Structures are given as structure tokens and as C-alpha cells.
Amino acid sequence: MEALASKVGRRGAVVLPAKLRRRLGIEEGSFVVAEEREDGILIRPATVLPVEIYMPERRAEFLLNNAIDIKDYQRARNEVKRMGLDPDRIKHHTPELAQPRKPGRRRE
């Protein structure tokens, strides 16, 4: 690996030599990570993953669908109510033990 010099500009901007940018696939608008090291600074390409922002209704759906038993389901329902939502209006699956049993049907 060869060392290529670069100049620090206004506001700390560093121009990466074109040869390095091409080799590493760094283009205008690419993200990089700057890490402090004992012997200097390491600048390397970064991987940026999109983050999904969940609406309250979607969060409520997660809470209700992830309940594993009746006690957990009741806690989820209470949390959804604290969020200002009606748990009965959120599409979700009820844990089997939390569903009302139909008269005359026995579990096997």
C-alpha cells in the first residue's frame, strides 16, 4: 500500500486522492467512517443501512403479535392503551390461551 498525501481544507474537509476513491468505490455522497487510531486517523468506506421509523399503530401491532401467553398479551394490551390506541382496532393474532373458548369445544 502506498501513502498518498492530502491537504485538510476549510472545516476539516479532506480530499481523498482519486486513485484511492476509485479503488475503494468511494463516490461523491458516499459515507466514510473516520476512526482515531494510536498512530493517526483511519478513514474507510462505511455501510449505511436504512432505518424504518415505525408509526404507533405498527409498534402496537408488534407488541400484540409478540405476546407469548395470556399474561404477556394483557401487558401488551395495557401498553397499547397507554400509547393512546385501542388494542381491538389493531390487526393482530391473539395467543391461543387468550382467545375465548367456544362452548362445547374441548381441547385435545
N, CA, C and O atoms as CSV, one atom per row, in Angstrom:
chain,resi,resn,atom,element,x,y,z
A,1,MET,N,N,0.843,-1.181,0.000
A,1,MET,CA,C,0.000,0.000,0.000
A,1,MET,C,C,0.883,1.238,0.000
A,1,MET,O,O,1.846,1.352,0.759
A,2,GLU,N,N,0.523,2.135,-0.862
A,2,GLU,CA,C,1.296,3.366,-0.918
A,2,GLU,C,C,0.586,4.449,-0.116
A,2,GLU,O,O,-0.640,4.437,0.002
A,3,ALA,N,N,1.350,5.379,0.430
A,3,ALA,CA,C,0.797,6.501,1.179
A,3,ALA,C,C,0.623,7.665,0.224
A,3,ALA,O,O,1.558,8.045,-0.480
A,4,LEU,N,N,-0.568,8.226,0.201
A,4,LEU,CA,C,-0.844,9.376,-0.652
A,4,LEU,C,C,-1.206,10.560,0.239
A,4,LEU,O,O,-2.048,10.434,1.128
A,5,ALA,N,N,-0.582,11.694,0.006
A,5,ALA,CA,C,-0.807,12.878,0.827
A,5,ALA,C,C,-2.053,13.620,0.377
A,5,ALA,O,O,-2.434,13.577,-0.792
A,6,SER,N,N,-2.673,14.294,1.317
A,6,SER,CA,C,-3.839,15.103,1.037
A,6,SER,C,C,-3.807,16.301,1.966
A,6,SER,O,O,-3.156,16.260,3.010
A,7,LYS,N,N,-4.497,17.361,1.601
A,7,LYS,CA,C,-4.494,18.589,2.378
A,7,LYS,C,C,-5.840,18.751,3.083
A,7,LYS,O,O,-6.891,18.452,2.516
A,8,VAL,N,N,-5.791,19.223,4.311
A,8,VAL,CA,C,-7.014,19.492,5.064
A,8,VAL,C,C,-7.472,20.901,4.719
A,8,VAL,O,O,-6.712,21.862,4.837
A,9,GLY,N,N,-8.714,21.008,4.296
A,9,GLY,CA,C,-9.259,22.302,3.900
A,9,GLY,C,C,-10.123,22.911,4.985
A,9,GLY,O,O,-10.068,22.518,6.150
A,10,ARG,N,N,-10.921,23.879,4.572
A,10,ARG,CA,C,-11.841,24.532,5.496
A,10,ARG,C,C,-12.741,23.529,6.185
A,10,ARG,O,O,-13.134,22.521,5.598
A,11,ARG,N,N,-13.059,23.810,7.425
A,11,ARG,CA,C,-13.966,22.963,8.220
A,11,ARG,C,C,-13.495,21.522,8.315
A,11,ARG,O,O,-14.301,20.633,8.588
A,12,GLY,N,N,-12.217,21.271,8.099
A,12,GLY,CA,C,-11.672,19.929,8.264
A,12,GLY,C,C,-11.892,19.003,7.090
A,12,GLY,O,O,-11.652,17.801,7.203
A,13,ALA,N,N,-12.339,19.524,5.976
A,13,ALA,CA,C,-12.585,18.691,4.801
A,13,ALA,C,C,-11.263,18.133,4.271
A,13,ALA,O,O,-10.281,18.861,4.121
A,14,VAL,N,N,-11.258,16.834,3.992
A,14,VAL,CA,C,-10.080,16.163,3.443
A,14,VAL,C,C,-10.439,15.651,2.056
A,14,VAL,O,O,-11.456,14.980,1.883
A,15,VAL,N,N,-9.616,15.962,1.081
A,15,VAL,CA,C,-9.840,15.458,-0.275
A,15,VAL,C,C,-9.086,14.137,-0.401
A,15,VAL,O,O,-7.864,14.088,-0.265
A,16,LEU,N,N,-9.825,13.086,-0.660
A,16,LEU,CA,C,-9.192,11.776,-0.850
A,16,LEU,C,C,-8.707,11.687,-2.292
A,16,LEU,O,O,-9.449,12.031,-3.212
A,17,PRO,N,N,-7.493,11.239,-2.502
A,17,PRO,CA,C,-6.967,11.120,-3.868
A,17,PRO,C,C,-7.877,10.244,-4.740
A,17,PRO,O,O,-8.400,9.224,-4.290
A,18,ALA,N,N,-8.051,10.667,-5.995
A,18,ALA,CA,C,-8.944,9.981,-6.928
A,18,ALA,C,C,-8.593,8.509,-7.068
A,18,ALA,O,O,-9.483,7.664,-7.171
A,19,LYS,N,N,-7.313,8.199,-7.073
A,19,LYS,CA,C,-6.858,6.809,-7.218
A,19,LYS,C,C,-7.432,5.936,-6.092
A,19,LYS,O,O,-7.900,4.825,-6.342
A,20,LEU,N,N,-7.394,6.435,-4.871
A,20,LEU,CA,C,-7.941,5.688,-3.725
A,20,LEU,C,C,-9.465,5.598,-3.800
A,20,LEU,O,O,-10.050,4.548,-3.536
A,21,ARG,N,N,-10.096,6.713,-4.165
A,21,ARG,CA,C,-11.564,6.706,-4.254
A,21,ARG,C,C,-12.044,5.674,-5.261
A,21,ARG,O,O,-12.991,4.933,-4.995
A,22,ARG,N,N,-11.394,5.624,-6.417
A,22,ARG,CA,C,-11.792,4.642,-7.448
A,22,ARG,C,C,-11.584,3.220,-6.946
A,22,ARG,O,O,-12.458,2.367,-7.102
A,23,ARG,N,N,-10.423,2.964,-6.342
A,23,ARG,CA,C,-10.108,1.618,-5.865
A,23,ARG,C,C,-11.085,1.152,-4.785
A,23,ARG,O,O,-11.426,-0.029,-4.719
A,24,LEU,N,N,-11.533,2.085,-3.939
A,24,LEU,CA,C,-12.410,1.724,-2.822
A,24,LEU,C,C,-13.892,1.949,-3.121
A,24,LEU,O,O,-14.748,1.679,-2.278
A,25,GLY,N,N,-14.187,2.441,-4.315
A,25,GLY,CA,C,-15.588,2.647,-4.692
A,25,GLY,C,C,-16.237,3.804,-3.955
A,25,GLY,O,O,-17.449,3.803,-3.742
A,26,ILE,N,N,-15.446,4.784,-3.568
A,26,ILE,CA,C,-15.987,5.945,-2.868
A,26,ILE,C,C,-16.302,7.015,-3.908
A,26,ILE,O,O,-15.425,7.472,-4.641
A,27,GLU,N,N,-17.576,7.404,-3.954
A,27,GLU,CA,C,-18.027,8.416,-4.904
A,27,GLU,C,C,-18.579,9.606,-4.139
A,27,GLU,O,O,-18.723,9.555,-2.917
A,28,GLU,N,N,-18.887,10.674,-4.857
A,28,GLU,CA,C,-19.488,11.836,-4.207
A,28,GLU,C,C,-20.770,11.401,-3.500
A,28,GLU,O,O,-21.614,10.731,-4.094
A,29,GLY,N,N,-20.909,11.776,-2.257
A,29,GLY,CA,C,-22.086,11.410,-1.478
A,29,GLY,C,C,-21.924,10.108,-0.706
A,29,GLY,O,O,-22.782,9.767,0.108
A,30,SER,N,N,-20.834,9.369,-0.945
A,30,SER,CA,C,-20.587,8.132,-0.197
A,30,SER,C,C,-20.296,8.470,1.261
A,30,SER,O,O,-19.791,9.549,1.572
A,31,PHE,N,N,-20.615,7.550,2.131
A,31,PHE,CA,C,-20.308,7.730,3.552
A,31,PHE,C,C,-18.988,7.056,3.876
A,31,PHE,O,O,-18.669,5.990,3.350
A,32,VAL,N,N,-18.228,7.699,4.752
A,32,VAL,CA,C,-16.984,7.121,5.252
A,32,VAL,C,C,-16.998,7.208,6.774
A,32,VAL,O,O,-17.726,8.012,7.356
A,33,VAL,N,N,-16.193,6.382,7.398
A,33,VAL,CA,C,-16.028,6.388,8.845
A,33,VAL,C,C,-14.610,6.852,9.134
A,33,VAL,O,O,-13.656,6.371,8.523
A,34,ALA,N,N,-14.474,7.787,10.064
A,34,ALA,CA,C,-13.155,8.245,10.498
A,34,ALA,C,C,-12.942,7.741,11.917
A,34,ALA,O,O,-13.695,8.090,12.827
A,35,GLU,N,N,-11.915,6.919,12.103
A,35,GLU,CA,C,-11.618,6.343,13.420
A,35,GLU,C,C,-10.264,6.833,13.901
A,35,GLU,O,O,-9.280,6.827,13.162
A,36,GLU,N,N,-10.237,7.260,15.164
A,36,GLU,CA,C,-8.959,7.646,15.762
A,36,GLU,C,C,-8.184,6.378,16.085
A,36,GLU,O,O,-8.721,5.445,16.683
A,37,ARG,N,N,-6.937,6.352,15.692
A,37,ARG,CA,C,-6.039,5.231,15.978
A,37,ARG,C,C,-4.828,5.763,16.718
A,37,ARG,O,O,-4.577,6.968,16.736
A,38,GLU,N,N,-4.086,4.865,17.323
A,38,GLU,CA,C,-2.881,5.277,18.052
A,38,GLU,C,C,-1.911,6.041,17.147
A,38,GLU,O,O,-1.276,7.004,17.576
A,39,ASP,N,N,-1.806,5.605,15.915
A,39,ASP,CA,C,-0.833,6.213,15.002
A,39,ASP,C,C,-1.456,7.221,14.029
A,39,ASP,O,O,-0.785,7.662,13.095
A,40,GLY,N,N,-2.727,7.593,14.231
A,40,GLY,CA,C,-3.342,8.575,13.346
A,40,GLY,C,C,-4.834,8.369,13.186
A,40,GLY,O,O,-5.520,7.977,14.130
A,41,ILE,N,N,-5.330,8.630,12.000
A,41,ILE,CA,C,-6.756,8.514,11.694
A,41,ILE,C,C,-6.936,7.510,10.558
A,41,ILE,O,O,-6.228,7.562,9.552
A,42,LEU,N,N,-7.883,6.603,10.730
A,42,LEU,CA,C,-8.225,5.649,9.678
A,42,LEU,C,C,-9.543,6.116,9.062
A,42,LEU,O,O,-10.542,6.263,9.765
A,43,ILE,N,N,-9.543,6.347,7.759
A,43,ILE,CA,C,-10.772,6.710,7.034
A,43,ILE,C,C,-11.090,5.537,6.118
A,43,ILE,O,O,-10.271,5.134,5.291
A,44,ARG,N,N,-12.304,4.992,6.280
A,44,ARG,CA,C,-12.681,3.835,5.470
A,44,ARG,C,C,-14.126,3.963,5.012
A,44,ARG,O,O,-14.910,4.687,5.625
A,45,PRO,N,N,-14.487,3.257,3.927
A,45,PRO,CA,C,-15.880,3.301,3.461
A,45,PRO,C,C,-16.826,2.787,4.545
A,45,PRO,O,O,-16.480,1.887,5.309
A,46,ALA,N,N,-18.002,3.360,4.600
A,46,ALA,CA,C,-18.998,2.950,5.599
A,46,ALA,C,C,-20.186,2.308,4.906
A,46,ALA,O,O,-20.507,2.633,3.763
A,47,THR,N,N,-20.829,1.400,5.608
A,47,THR,CA,C,-22.072,0.805,5.131
A,47,THR,C,C,-23.194,1.453,5.916
A,47,THR,O,O,-23.199,1.414,7.147
A,48,VAL,N,N,-24.134,2.044,5.219
A,48,VAL,CA,C,-25.250,2.710,5.868
A,48,VAL,C,C,-26.515,1.933,5.547
A,48,VAL,O,O,-26.842,1.709,4.382
A,49,LEU,N,N,-27.214,1.528,6.583
A,49,LEU,CA,C,-28.456,0.782,6.408
A,49,LEU,C,C,-29.639,1.694,6.695
A,49,LEU,O,O,-29.599,2.487,7.635
A,50,PRO,N,N,-30.676,1.588,5.901
A,50,PRO,CA,C,-31.847,2.433,6.163
A,50,PRO,C,C,-32.525,2.020,7.467
A,50,PRO,O,O,-32.551,0.841,7.821
A,51,VAL,N,N,-33.061,2.986,8.158
A,51,VAL,CA,C,-33.771,2.733,9.409
A,51,VAL,C,C,-35.239,3.014,9.185
A,51,VAL,O,O,-35.616,4.079,8.697
A,52,GLU,N,N,-36.065,2.043,9.547
A,52,GLU,CA,C,-37.506,2.232,9.397
A,52,GLU,C,C,-38.045,2.896,10.660
A,52,GLU,O,O,-37.774,2.441,11.771
A,53,ILE,N,N,-38.794,3.952,10.489
A,53,ILE,CA,C,-39.436,4.625,11.610
A,53,ILE,C,C,-40.857,4.071,11.697
A,53,ILE,O,O,-41.639,4.190,10.754
A,54,TYR,N,N,-41.181,3.467,12.836
A,54,TYR,CA,C,-42.487,2.834,12.981
A,54,TYR,C,C,-43.521,3.804,13.545
A,54,TYR,O,O,-43.263,4.517,14.514
A,55,MET,N,N,-44.679,3.815,12.928
A,55,MET,CA,C,-45.807,4.594,13.420
A,55,MET,C,C,-46.332,3.885,14.674
A,55,MET,O,O,-46.093,2.690,14.848
A,56,PRO,N,N,-47.042,4.604,15.547
A,56,PRO,CA,C,-47.560,3.988,16.771
A,56,PRO,C,C,-48.406,2.737,16.515
A,56,PRO,O,O,-48.336,1.772,17.277
A,57,GLU,N,N,-49.199,2.754,15.447
A,57,GLU,CA,C,-50.045,1.590,15.143
A,57,GLU,C,C,-49.193,0.359,14.836
A,57,GLU,O,O,-49.539,-0.757,15.225
A,58,ARG,N,N,-48.084,0.571,14.139
A,58,ARG,CA,C,-47.192,-0.553,13.794
A,58,ARG,C,C,-46.496,-1.074,15.051
A,58,ARG,O,O,-46.330,-2.283,15.218
A,59,ARG,N,N,-46.091,-0.164,15.929
A,59,ARG,CA,C,-45.474,-0.584,17.190
A,59,ARG,C,C,-46.476,-1.388,18.024
A,59,ARG,O,O,-46.120,-2.391,18.643
A,60,ALA,N,N,-47.728,-0.936,18.030
A,60,ALA,CA,C,-48.777,-1.649,18.764
A,60,ALA,C,C,-48.974,-3.050,18.188
A,60,ALA,O,O,-49.156,-4.017,18.929
A,61,GLU,N,N,-48.934,-3.147,16.867
A,61,GLU,CA,C,-49.070,-4.456,16.207
A,61,GLU,C,C,-47.943,-5.393,16.647
A,61,GLU,O,O,-48.186,-6.565,16.937
A,62,PHE,N,N,-46.715,-4.877,16.695
A,62,PHE,CA,C,-45.588,-5.698,17.158
A,62,PHE,C,C,-45.810,-6.170,18.590
A,62,PHE,O,O,-45.627,-7.349,18.894
A,63,LEU,N,N,-46.202,-5.259,19.463
A,63,LEU,CA,C,-46.421,-5.609,20.864
A,63,LEU,C,C,-47.450,-6.726,20.996
A,63,LEU,O,O,-47.223,-7.711,21.699
A,64,LEU,N,N,-48.575,-6.568,20.321
A,64,LEU,CA,C,-49.661,-7.544,20.443
A,64,LEU,C,C,-49.313,-8.887,19.798
A,64,LEU,O,O,-49.629,-9.937,20.357
A,65,ASN,N,N,-48.676,-8.867,18.644
A,65,ASN,CA,C,-48.330,-10.114,17.951
A,65,ASN,C,C,-47.219,-10.896,18.633
A,65,ASN,O,O,-47.115,-12.109,18.445
A,66,ASN,N,N,-46.396,-10.230,19.413
A,66,ASN,CA,C,-45.268,-10.914,20.052
A,66,ASN,C,C,-45.590,-11.457,21.431
A,66,ASN,O,O,-44.722,-12.032,22.088
A,67,ALA,N,N,-46.821,-11.283,21.878
A,67,ALA,CA,C,-47.217,-11.822,23.183
A,67,ALA,C,C,-47.174,-13.346,23.132
A,67,ALA,O,O,-47.666,-13.957,22.183
A,68,ILE,N,N,-46.582,-13.956,24.162
A,68,ILE,CA,C,-46.404,-15.413,24.151
A,68,ILE,C,C,-47.414,-16.160,25.003
A,68,ILE,O,O,-47.590,-17.366,24.835
A,69,ASP,N,N,-48.076,-15.468,25.911
A,69,ASP,CA,C,-49.091,-16.109,26.741
A,69,ASP,C,C,-50.107,-15.051,27.164
A,69,ASP,O,O,-49.975,-13.878,26.816
A,70,ILE,N,N,-51.119,-15.474,27.916
A,70,ILE,CA,C,-52.205,-14.556,28.289
A,70,ILE,C,C,-51.686,-13.393,29.122
A,70,ILE,O,O,-52.125,-12.258,28.937
A,71,LYS,N,N,-50.764,-13.656,30.031
A,71,LYS,CA,C,-50.214,-12.597,30.889
A,71,LYS,C,C,-49.439,-11.571,30.043
A,71,LYS,O,O,-49.586,-10.362,30.222
A,72,ASP,N,N,-48.639,-12.067,29.150
A,72,ASP,CA,C,-47.860,-11.203,28.263
A,72,ASP,C,C,-48.790,-10.421,27.334
A,72,ASP,O,O,-48.552,-9.246,27.052
A,73,TYR,N,N,-49.837,-11.071,26.868
A,73,TYR,CA,C,-50.808,-10.425,25.989
A,73,TYR,C,C,-51.517,-9.279,26.713
A,73,TYR,O,O,-51.729,-8.209,26.143
A,74,GLN,N,N,-51.876,-9.516,27.969
A,74,GLN,CA,C,-52.553,-8.473,28.745
A,74,GLN,C,C,-51.621,-7.282,28.963
A,74,GLN,O,O,-52.052,-6.130,28.905
A,75,ARG,N,N,-50.332,-7.568,29.215
A,75,ARG,CA,C,-49.347,-6.480,29.357
A,75,ARG,C,C,-49.248,-5.685,28.052
A,75,ARG,O,O,-49.169,-4.456,28.071
A,76,ALA,N,N,-49.254,-6.395,26.924
A,76,ALA,CA,C,-49.174,-5.737,25.615
A,76,ALA,C,C,-50.402,-4.861,25.383
A,76,ALA,O,O,-50.285,-3.733,24.903
A,77,ARG,N,N,-51.578,-5.385,25.727
A,77,ARG,CA,C,-52.812,-4.602,25.568
A,77,ARG,C,C,-52.752,-3.333,26.416
A,77,ARG,O,O,-53.136,-2.258,25.956
A,78,ASN,N,N,-52.279,-3.455,27.635
A,78,ASN,CA,C,-52.174,-2.288,28.516
A,78,ASN,C,C,-51.190,-1.265,27.947
A,78,ASN,O,O,-51.442,-0.061,28.006
A,79,GLU,N,N,-50.084,-1.733,27.404
A,79,GLU,CA,C,-49.090,-0.835,26.806
A,79,GLU,C,C,-49.681,-0.114,25.598
A,79,GLU,O,O,-49.451,1.080,25.407
A,80,VAL,N,N,-50.437,-0.840,24.792
A,80,VAL,CA,C,-51.077,-0.234,23.621
A,80,VAL,C,C,-52.077,0.835,24.074
A,80,VAL,O,O,-52.178,1.891,23.450
A,81,LYS,N,N,-52.802,0.568,25.139
A,81,LYS,CA,C,-53.742,1.567,25.671
A,81,LYS,C,C,-52.985,2.799,26.166
A,81,LYS,O,O,-53.434,3.928,25.966
A,82,ARG,N,N,-51.828,2.580,26.817
A,82,ARG,CA,C,-51.015,3.719,27.281
A,82,ARG,C,C,-50.514,4.555,26.104
A,82,ARG,O,O,-50.238,5.745,26.252
A,83,MET,N,N,-50.399,3.927,24.948
A,83,MET,CA,C,-49.986,4.649,23.744
A,83,MET,C,C,-51.146,5.467,23.166
A,83,MET,O,O,-50.975,6.201,22.192
A,84,GLY,N,N,-52.330,5.329,23.780
A,84,GLY,CA,C,-53.499,6.069,23.305
A,84,GLY,C,C,-54.237,5.365,22.178
A,84,GLY,O,O,-55.019,5.993,21.465
A,85,LEU,N,N,-53.998,4.062,22.008
A,85,LEU,CA,C,-54.635,3.302,20.931
A,85,LEU,C,C,-55.567,2.244,21.508
A,85,LEU,O,O,-55.412,1.817,22.652
A,86,ASP,N,N,-56.527,1.834,20.706
A,86,ASP,CA,C,-57.454,0.771,21.096
A,86,ASP,C,C,-56.904,-0.557,20.567
A,86,ASP,O,O,-56.842,-0.757,19.354
A,87,PRO,N,N,-56.504,-1.469,21.469
A,87,PRO,CA,C,-55.929,-2.743,21.004
A,87,PRO,C,C,-56.869,-3.556,20.126
A,87,PRO,O,O,-56.411,-4.345,19.300
A,88,ASP,N,N,-58.180,-3.378,20.292
A,88,ASP,CA,C,-59.141,-4.126,19.485
A,88,ASP,C,C,-59.211,-3.618,18.046
A,88,ASP,O,O,-59.764,-4.294,17.179
A,89,ARG,N,N,-58.662,-2.447,17.788
A,89,ARG,CA,C,-58.661,-1.887,16.428
A,89,ARG,C,C,-57.339,-2.158,15.698
A,89,ARG,O,O,-57.176,-1.790,14.534
A,90,ILE,N,N,-56.407,-2.800,16.392
A,90,ILE,CA,C,-55.106,-3.126,15.792
A,90,ILE,C,C,-55.168,-4.563,15.290
A,90,ILE,O,O,-55.513,-5.476,16.039
A,91,LYS,N,N,-54.831,-4.757,14.015
A,91,LYS,CA,C,-54.843,-6.109,13.448
A,91,LYS,C,C,-53.718,-6.917,14.097
A,91,LYS,O,O,-52.550,-6.533,14.042
A,92,HIS,N,N,-54.090,-8.041,14.711
A,92,HIS,CA,C,-53.083,-8.893,15.363
A,92,HIS,C,C,-53.667,-10.268,15.662
A,92,HIS,O,O,-54.875,-10.490,15.581
A,93,HIS,N,N,-52.774,-11.171,16.007
A,93,HIS,CA,C,-53.175,-12.523,16.409
A,93,HIS,C,C,-53.165,-12.587,17.924
A,93,HIS,O,O,-52.248,-12.090,18.578
A,94,THR,N,N,-54.196,-13.203,18.466
A,94,THR,CA,C,-54.293,-13.363,19.907
A,94,THR,C,C,-53.665,-14.700,20.290
A,94,THR,O,O,-53.928,-15.706,19.632
A,95,PRO,N,N,-52.841,-14.735,21.340
A,95,PRO,CA,C,-52.299,-16.035,21.765
A,95,PRO,C,C,-53.445,-17.009,22.040
A,95,PRO,O,O,-54.494,-16.611,22.547
A,96,GLU,N,N,-53.246,-18.263,21.711
A,96,GLU,CA,C,-54.306,-19.272,21.812
A,96,GLU,C,C,-54.961,-19.288,23.188
A,96,GLU,O,O,-56.185,-19.387,23.270
A,97,LEU,N,N,-54.205,-19.196,24.254
A,97,LEU,CA,C,-54.767,-19.256,25.603
A,97,LEU,C,C,-55.573,-18.013,25.941
A,97,LEU,O,O,-56.377,-18.040,26.873
A,98,ALA,N,N,-55.378,-16.931,25.211
A,98,ALA,CA,C,-56.095,-15.697,25.498
A,98,ALA,C,C,-57.421,-15.620,24.753
A,98,ALA,O,O,-58.254,-14.772,25.076
A,99,GLN,N,N,-57.638,-16.483,23.765
A,99,GLN,CA,C,-58.865,-16.441,22.993
A,99,GLN,C,C,-59.998,-17.070,23.797
A,99,GLN,O,O,-59.810,-18.100,24.444
A,100,PRO,N,N,-61.165,-16.452,23.752
A,100,PRO,CA,C,-62.301,-17.051,24.463
A,100,PRO,C,C,-62.644,-18.415,23.849
A,100,PRO,O,O,-62.662,-18.571,22.628
A,101,ARG,N,N,-62.910,-19.383,24.706
A,101,ARG,CA,C,-63.241,-20.730,24.241
A,101,ARG,C,C,-64.687,-20.770,23.818
A,101,ARG,O,O,-65.543,-20.150,24.447
A,102,LYS,N,N,-64.963,-21.500,22.751
A,102,LYS,CA,C,-66.341,-21.663,22.278
A,102,LYS,C,C,-67.012,-22.760,23.099
A,102,LYS,O,O,-66.402,-23.791,23.381
A,103,PRO,N,N,-68.256,-22.537,23.477
A,103,PRO,CA,C,-68.965,-23.537,24.275
A,103,PRO,C,C,-69.034,-24.886,23.545
A,103,PRO,O,O,-69.253,-24.941,22.335
A,104,GLY,N,N,-68.847,-25.949,24.293
A,104,GLY,CA,C,-68.975,-27.282,23.742
A,104,GLY,C,C,-67.713,-27.797,23.053
A,104,GLY,O,O,-67.698,-28.950,22.621
A,105,ARG,N,N,-66.665,-27.002,22.931
A,105,ARG,CA,C,-65.428,-27.463,22.279
A,105,ARG,C,C,-64.413,-27.769,23.358
A,105,ARG,O,O,-64.203,-26.980,24.279
A,106,ARG,N,N,-63.791,-28.918,23.229
A,106,ARG,CA,C,-62.756,-29.318,24.189
A,106,ARG,C,C,-61.405,-29.270,23.509
A,106,ARG,O,O,-61.285,-29.504,22.306
A,107,ARG,N,N,-60.405,-28.966,24.291
A,107,ARG,CA,C,-59.022,-29.019,23.755
A,107,ARG,C,C,-58.556,-30.440,23.753
A,107,ARG,O,O,-58.892,-31.223,24.640
A,108,GLU,N,N,-57.774,-30.773,22.744
A,108,GLU,CA,C,-57.242,-32.132,22.670
A,108,GLU,C,C,-55.791,-32.138,22.981
A,108,GLU,O,O,-55.161,-33.196,22.970
